């Protein structure tokens, strides 16, 4: 796979930083997420202000290390990531550190795994890695250091993957929908932007596809598949989400931001309901925008 120059720049700088702070620690570096799925979106100076994952991608990684985490190792990794942040503010270089033994274990059983979020390292209070990361590694990893991921080296379980995606719909996306329906909630204002639909429509489409097929796809491919799999009434909001995601020069498909927000919320609600997740009635602004559009 040919990597975007931004990805090469960030990963090269990272390896320089981590090797200087912790020589010999990182034995394998594997890229996951949008890069591995062939959906890296570099974005531009303006889109950088939008929701990460909407029209600009992070660079996600899993580093295989020679020993389990301890305070001295975590301190060295924190220094490396701080140096990287000074050199490359965006895109974020986010991921986690595991040994080969941990990679072969059920990800939900792993605690205190060093992880970075928006360039900052955490260790003491981190959640276990999601099975999505493990399956991306097994199926799509792009290896930049060390041997490629071999069959059986990563723990995978399709039933667990599907269950995690359903829980993600029940927890994160249902909460997103509830907050986005209520002004002056910040999420409701985000839903009015062009980034809101790209984040939500493509996000729930990705979970829907995995639950339905037991396979992972990128956000962009999830939108394209939803376009053909779901009712034609959703074509405009899917097209608009893909337009924002891929930063095309096509003109926006919506003039009224609240009409766009309405279709976004109703799309998310429809996907949740399709998987048996109850949603509340839409808010008054959504109903009003339906009458005006």
Secondary structure as UniProt FT lines:
FT   HELIX           5..21
FT   TURN            23..25
FT   STRAND          26..32
FT   HELIX           33..36
FT   TURN            37..38
FT   TURN            45..46
FT   HELIX           47..49
FT   TURN            52..54
FT   STRAND          59..65
FT   HELIX           71..87
FT   STRAND          93..98
FT   HELIX           100..103
FT   HELIX           107..109
FT   STRAND          115..117
FT   TURN            118..119
FT   STRAND          120..122
FT   TURN            124..125
FT   HELIX           131..140
FT   STRAND          142..145
FT   TURN            151..152
FT   HELIX           158..168
FT   HELIX           169..173
FT   HELIX           174..180
FT   TURN            183..184
FT   HELIX           186..192
FT   HELIX           194..213
FT   HELIX           219..229
FT   HELIX           232..234
FT   HELIX           235..245
FT   TURN            246..247
FT   HELIX           257..274
FT   TURN            275..276
FT   HELIX           284..292
//
